[in-house]
Amino acid sequence: MNTPVPNWLVRVFALFRPSFKDIVAQLGRNKKASNEKAKKLPGWTPGSHEEAILASAESLFRFGLIK
């Protein structure tokens, strides 16, 4: 089970890891993503969840991130 990291802990990490500072700026923001615009394009339909998972796994192998 994935447990989210508390915001305060991310802020503490940012004191020691500069790469976390970009994340701190995003804390508390509600991001809403949608494919509604893309669905209006002629001939485009979203792929299945299974296709997305397989494509992601193939990319990880291709880029050598997993063996």
BELZI-V829173 format. One line per field, one symbol per residue. ss: DSSP state (H for helix, E for strand, C for the rest). phi: phi as a letter, one per 40 degrees, with the letter a starting at -180 (. if undefined). A space follows every 10 residues. Layout:
BEGIN
ss->???
phi->???
END
This chain:
BEGIN
ss->CCCCCCHHHH HHHHHHCHHH HHHHHHCCCC CCCCCHHHHC CCCCCCCCHH HHHHHHHHHH HHCCCCC
phi->.cbcccdccc ccdccbbdcc cccdcccgcc bbbabdcccc ccgbbccccc cccccccccd cccgcbb
END
